[in-house]
Structures are given as structure tokens and as C-alpha cells.
Amino acid sequence: MYDQHDVETLERQFNAAMEEADTGSSLDAVRRIYDEIDRGGAGLEALLHPDFQIRMETVFIDGKTYKGLRGFKNWRGDMEELFESDSFKPEGLRAAADGRWVVLGRLQITQKESGDDLDVPLAHVLEQRDRKVASFTAYSEISAALESVGLPV
């Protein structure tokens, strides 16, 4: 899935993007959102917009889109098929002019087949609507996430 060269390239992109990232109170608010997503509990419905969708632009589930609360559950199921465990840890935030956010973080996974633990950089582009999360797109390529919202790489 990931080879050492890929991870090194992604690390360089991640570190460059983090130089301009907000790591203060805005990031704390985003971390609370991700904590609720990790729990997948009853609070999730209040957090997600009715038109919520997840798009995957990653090496592990590329090009797939999941819609609504059911889509969220299907996405979690697909992730559980691939990984023994997975957790995204937000570390920085970049704001785009159009109100979208790029969340820079680390995806910590344990692969099912090999049992290998990996800690790889990943970016999510979040869009809010009506004070709820309307969409997020996960990117393996940090530069692609930044470019998608018009931020410099």
C-alpha cells in the first residue's frame, strides 16, 4: 500500500504544510469533531449535515464517495475491512478563502494482513454548511489537498 519512498515524499509535503498551519484554538475545535467521529456515537448525527459526504482520494480507497449517515457507516465498514485499527490525529489546520479547511494530520493504522503499524501523513478538506460538517475529502497527497482549495503548496 505505502512504500518507504511514498511516505518520505508525503512527510516532506506534510512538514512544509505544517509551517503555515494553525495549531491553536481552531484546531482544538476540529479535534473535538474528530473525537466524535472516532466514537461514531449518537452525537454524530447532530454533527453531520443532512447532505454529508465523504470522498476518498487516498492510496487505500481511491475515488470512492460515501453519502449521508449510512454512507459514513459504510465508510467505517470499508476501513475496518482494510485495517485492524485506524485513527486520524489532527495536528494542524489551514483555512481556505472560501471557508473550507485543510486538516493536516497523521493516520495511525494497523494493517490487517501484515499486522504492520504505520503512521502516515494525511490531509482532509472539510466543508461546513449550517454549522455542520457537510463534507470531507481525504487525501494521501498533502499537496493535492492544498491545491484543491487554492492554497499554496
C-alpha positions as CSV (number, residue, x, y, z in Angstrom):
1,M,0.0,0.0,0.0
2,Y,2.6,2.6,1.1
3,D,6.3,2.1,0.3
4,Q,9.1,4.0,2.1
5,H,9.6,6.4,-0.9
6,D,5.9,7.4,-0.8
7,V,5.9,8.0,2.9
8,E,9.1,10.1,2.7
9,T,7.5,12.3,0.0
10,L,4.3,12.7,2.0
11,E,6.3,13.6,5.1
12,R,8.1,16.4,3.2
13,Q,4.7,17.7,2.0
14,F,3.2,17.4,5.4
15,N,6.1,19.2,7.1
16,A,6.0,22.1,4.6
17,A,2.2,22.5,5.0
18,M,2.5,22.5,8.8
19,E,4.9,25.5,8.7
20,E,1.8,27.7,7.8
21,A,-0.7,25.8,9.9
22,D,-2.8,27.0,12.8
23,T,-2.3,24.8,15.9
24,G,-4.3,26.8,18.4
25,S,-8.0,27.0,19.5
26,S,-9.4,26.4,16.0
27,L,-7.5,23.1,15.9
28,D,-8.9,22.2,19.3
29,A,-12.4,22.6,18.0
30,V,-11.6,20.4,15.0
31,R,-10.1,17.8,17.3
32,R,-13.5,17.6,19.2
33,I,-15.2,16.9,15.8
34,Y,-12.7,14.1,15.1
35,D,-13.2,12.6,18.6
36,E,-16.9,12.3,17.9
37,I,-16.2,10.8,14.5
38,D,-13.9,8.2,16.2
39,R,-16.6,7.4,18.7
40,G,-19.2,7.1,15.9
41,G,-21.9,7.6,18.6
42,A,-25.3,9.3,18.8
43,G,-23.7,12.8,18.7
44,L,-22.6,12.1,15.1
45,E,-26.0,12.8,13.6
46,A,-26.1,16.3,15.2
47,L,-22.6,17.0,13.8
48,L,-23.2,15.9,10.2
49,H,-25.1,17.9,7.7
50,P,-28.1,16.0,6.1
51,D,-26.2,16.2,2.7
52,F,-22.9,14.9,4.3
53,Q,-20.5,13.1,2.1
54,I,-17.0,11.6,2.3
55,R,-14.7,11.4,-0.7
56,M,-11.6,9.4,-0.7
57,E,-8.5,10.4,-2.7
58,T,-6.2,8.1,-1.0
59,V,-4.0,5.1,-1.9
60,F,-6.2,2.7,0.1
61,I,-9.8,3.6,-1.0
62,D,-9.3,5.9,-4.1
63,G,-12.1,7.6,-5.9
64,K,-14.9,6.3,-3.6
65,T,-17.7,8.6,-2.3
66,Y,-20.0,7.9,0.6
67,K,-23.2,9.9,1.3
68,G,-25.2,10.5,4.4
69,L,-25.1,8.8,7.8
70,R,-25.5,5.4,6.1
71,G,-22.5,6.3,3.9
72,F,-20.5,7.2,7.0
73,K,-21.2,3.8,8.4
74,N,-20.3,2.1,5.1
75,W,-17.0,4.1,5.0
76,R,-16.3,2.9,8.5
77,G,-17.0,-0.7,7.4
78,D,-14.6,-0.4,4.5
79,M,-11.9,1.0,6.7
80,E,-12.4,-1.9,9.2
81,E,-12.0,-4.4,6.3
82,L,-8.6,-2.9,5.5
83,F,-7.3,-2.1,8.9
84,E,-7.2,-3.8,12.3
85,S,-7.3,-0.3,13.7
86,D,-7.2,3.2,12.3
87,S,-7.2,6.7,13.9
88,F,-6.7,10.1,12.4
89,K,-5.0,12.6,14.7
90,P,-5.3,16.3,13.6
91,E,-2.1,18.3,14.0
92,G,-2.7,21.5,12.1
93,L,-5.3,23.5,10.2
94,R,-5.1,25.7,7.1
95,A,-8.1,27.9,6.2
96,A,-9.0,28.5,2.6
97,A,-10.5,31.8,1.4
98,D,-13.9,30.0,0.6
99,G,-14.4,28.8,4.1
100,R,-13.1,25.3,3.6
101,W,-10.4,23.9,5.9
102,V,-7.5,21.6,5.3
103,V,-6.9,19.5,8.3
104,L,-3.3,18.1,8.4
105,G,-2.9,15.1,10.5
106,R,-1.5,11.6,11.0
107,L,-3.3,8.4,10.1
108,Q,-2.3,5.7,12.5
109,I,-3.2,2.3,11.2
110,T,-2.5,-1.4,11.9
111,Q,-2.8,-3.3,8.6
112,K,-4.9,-6.4,8.8
113,E,-2.9,-8.8,6.7
114,S,0.6,-7.9,7.8
115,G,-0.1,-6.5,11.3
116,D,2.3,-3.7,10.5
117,D,1.7,-0.4,12.3
118,L,2.0,2.7,10.1
119,D,1.9,6.4,11.0
120,V,1.4,8.3,7.7
121,P,0.6,12.0,7.0
122,L,-2.9,12.6,5.5
123,A,-5.0,15.7,4.8
124,H,-8.7,16.2,5.0
125,V,-10.6,19.0,3.3
126,L,-13.6,19.9,5.5
127,E,-16.5,21.9,4.3
128,Q,-19.2,23.2,6.7
129,R,-22.7,24.2,6.0
130,D,-25.3,25.4,8.5
131,R,-22.7,24.9,11.3
132,K,-22.4,21.2,10.5
133,V,-19.8,19.1,8.6
134,A,-21.1,18.9,5.0
135,S,-18.2,17.0,3.5
136,F,-14.7,15.9,3.9
137,T,-12.3,14.6,1.3
138,A,-9.4,12.6,2.5
139,Y,-6.1,13.0,0.5
140,S,-2.9,10.9,0.7
141,E,-1.2,13.7,-1.2
142,I,-1.0,16.8,1.0
143,S,-0.2,19.0,-2.0
144,A,-3.4,17.8,-3.7
145,A,-5.5,18.8,-0.7
146,L,-3.9,22.2,-0.6
147,E,-4.3,22.8,-4.3
148,S,-8.0,21.6,-4.2
149,V,-8.8,24.7,-2.1
150,G,-6.5,27.1,-3.7
151,L,-3.8,27.2,-1.0
152,P,-0.1,27.4,-2.0
153,V,1.8,24.1,-1.8
